[in-house]
Amino acid sequence: MRQIAGLLFVVLALSACGKKGPLVYPDMLVPAAPAGVSARQSGDSVKLVFVLPSKDLSGRNISGLSGVTILKRDEQSSQQPSCSSCTSDFSPFRRLNLDLLPPESVRYGNRLVLLDGDVKTGRAYTYRISVLTNDNQEGAVSVAGPVDVLPPPPSPVLKVVSQPTEIQLEFAGQPSGMGVIAGYDVYRTLKGEAFPLMPLNREPLTGNRFADTGLERGTSYIYGVRTIISLPSGGRVESGLSNEVEGKLKDDE
């Protein structure tokens, strides 16, 4: 009886070793579409934000991404949007090398931010974004837009007050006939350097003050603020940058 049971165990073990997992089709092995995709007017440009995928379409982890392909559609802002899944009315816009990004594009971890300055008032822009692998396989596509480019709303006025442990920012938005003020974005850089494409705050500031802490003593910081306008259509527009103001931690008295 023990011999029979042992033989049965061996047969079951061998059959289990030959068991195959679910079938994955080759077209499911390409990268998934970029996530968190958004496009919004910022001053006289359009800011495009997206997150690089970490999995393929089958849900498996991927690595070895080499670049990003972005197509762009340019049309009259009053024109009825075309089919977003069609590519005939899209033109090549950017082919980004992730190891050598251009100045108008910045990477924050897996998040990429791209500033498109080639836009005009009265036009609408839509973007199709996909990633490329090291062996030049193109992934699934995400679509952002359309973004109707409007005359930029007035920039806010900024004042900085330095304190021993923090730098306090006070700002005020200017009246705009295009919508209502939804908040503010605060930008900071070091003296002599360009401003980053992403603000310090994660969510729009609804108040008119911001305290910047955790700063290095003896370092000069440059600040700028943008007003966020909420449009009647439901979209949002970010104004041009405010006046730039320098701040430095005040010495203890």
N, C-alpha and C positions, 0 to 999 in steps of 0.2 A: 504493500500500500504506500509506504514511504517512497519507493522508487517511482511509482506512478505519479504521485504528487510532485516529486522533483522534476520529472519529465514535463509535466504540465506547466510548471513554473518557467522552465527554460523556453518552451514554445511561446508562452505569453510574452516573455521578456524579449525574444527575438522579433516577434510581430510588433511589439511596441516600439522597438528601435527603428523599424522601417516606416513608422507612421509619419506622414508629411503634414506640414502646417497648411493653412489656407493659401490658395493660389493668389499671387500678386501679379497683376498685369504690368508689363513694362511701362505703360504710360502713367502708372501710379507711382513710379519711382523717381519722378522729377520733383523739384522743390515745390512746396505749397506756395500759395500767393502771399505777398507781403501783408502784414496785419497792421492795425492801427493807422490806416491810411487817411490822411486829411490834406486838404488844400485850402488856403485862406489868403486873402489879400493882406499884405503887410506893407504899409506905405505905398510906394508905386511899384511894388513887386508882388509875386505870389510865392508864399512859403509852402513847400511841400514836405510832409512828414510821413514816414512809414517805418515799420519794424521788419527787419530781415527775418525770414522764416528759419526755424530750427528743425523742421520735420519735412518729409516728403508727403505726397498726397495719400500714401497708405498709412501715415502716422508714424513712420520710422524716423529715427534721428538722422540728420544729415550733417555733413561737414564739407569743407572745401568749396565754399562759395567764392567766386572770383570777381563778380561784377553785377551791375544792375543795368537793365535796359528800360528807358523811358520814352514813350511815344506821346505826342502832344497834338491836340486838335484845337484849331483857332477858328472861331466863328463869331458872327455878330451876336451881341449879348441878347438881343430880342428874338433871335432865331430859335425855332423849336429844336431841342437837342436831338441829335442823330442817335442811331443805335450804338450803345456803349460797347457792345460786344463785337461790333464791326471794326475793321482796321483800315478800310479803304480811305477814310477821311482823316486818318492820323498820320503824322509825319515823324520821322526819327528826331528826337530832341536831345537826349543824353545817353551815352554808354559809359557808365562809371566803372573805373577800376578801383576796387575796394582797398587796394594797397597803395594807391596814389590818387586820392580824391582831389578835385579841383577846389580853388579857394571858396567858391560859392556853395560848397557842400561840406557838411561836418558830420562826423559819426560820434554818437554817444552810446557806447556799448553796441547793442544791436539796432539802435534807432538811428536813422539817417534823416538829416534835415537839408533840404536843397532850396536855394533862393533863385527863383526865375525872374530875372530883371527884364527879359525880352517880352514884355506885355504892354498893351495899350488900353487906354480908357475907352469904354464902349465895346470892348471885345470880351468874349467868354472863352475860357480855357479848360480843357479836360485832359487828364493824364492817365496813361496806361503803364503800369509798373510791373516788371517781372525780374527775377534774379537769374544769374547764370552760374553754373558750376565750373569747376576747373577743366572739365572735359567738354565745355561749351554746350551743356544741356540747359535749355531754357525752361523755367518753371511756370506755374500758373500765374494768371494776371489779376491784379487788383486795379480798380478804377477810382480816380479821385476827381471831383468836380461835377459839373462845370462851375467855374469861378467867374462871376461877372465883375470885371475890373471897373471900379468907380473912381471919381476924383478922391484922393486921399482926404480923410477928415483932418481937421486942424490938430496939430501936435499939442500935447499938454505943456504946462510950464512947471519946471522942477526947481526945487531949492533943497540944499543939503545942509544939515546941522551936525557938526562933528562933536562927539562925546568921548569920554575916556574909554568906554567899553563897547561902544557901538556908533554907527553912523546912521542918523535919522534922515529919511527922505520925506519931503512934503511936496505934493504935486496936485495940480488942478487941471481938469480937462476943459477944452474950449467948446462953446456951443456948436452943435452940428445939426443941420436941417435934414440929414439923411437918416437919422435914427436916434436912439437913446444910448447913453453911456452905460456899458455893462461891466466895466472894470478897467484895470490897468495891468500892464506887464512891465516889470522892472528888469533892466539889463545892467550888467556890471562888467568892467574889464579893467586891466591894469593900464597905467599911463603909457601911451605910445603904442598900444595894441588895439586891434579891431574888436568891435563888440561881437559877442557870440550870437548865434542864430536862435538860441533858446533862452527864455527869461529865467531869472532866479526863482520866481514863484511857479509852483506847479499848476495852480488854478488862478484865474484872474482875481486881482485884489479889488474888493468892493469898496474899501475905504480910500482915504486920500493920504495915508501915511504908511511908511514901511521902515522897520528897524533892521539894519544889516549887522549881524553879529558874527563872532568867531573870526575876526579879521586880524591880520598881522600888524603889529605896531611898527610905525616907520614906513609903511607902504602906502603909496598914493593910489586911490581907486577912482575910476571914472564911471559915472552913472548916466543912464538915459532911461526914459519912460515912454511907453506908447499907450495911447488910449484905445480901448476896445469898444467899438460901436455895434450895437445890436440893430440889425436892419428889420424893416417891416416884413420882409420876405422870410425871416427866420435865420438868415445867414449873419455872419459877423465880419467886420473889417477892422484891421489894426492900423492905427494912424502912423504917420511918420514919427521919427524919433524926436523927443523933446530936446531942449537945450542941454548940452553936455555939461555936467558939473563934477568938479573934483572934490573928493572927500578923503580925510586922513584922521586916524584916531587921535584925539586930543590928549596931550600929556596931562598926567595927574597934577592937580594943583595942590 
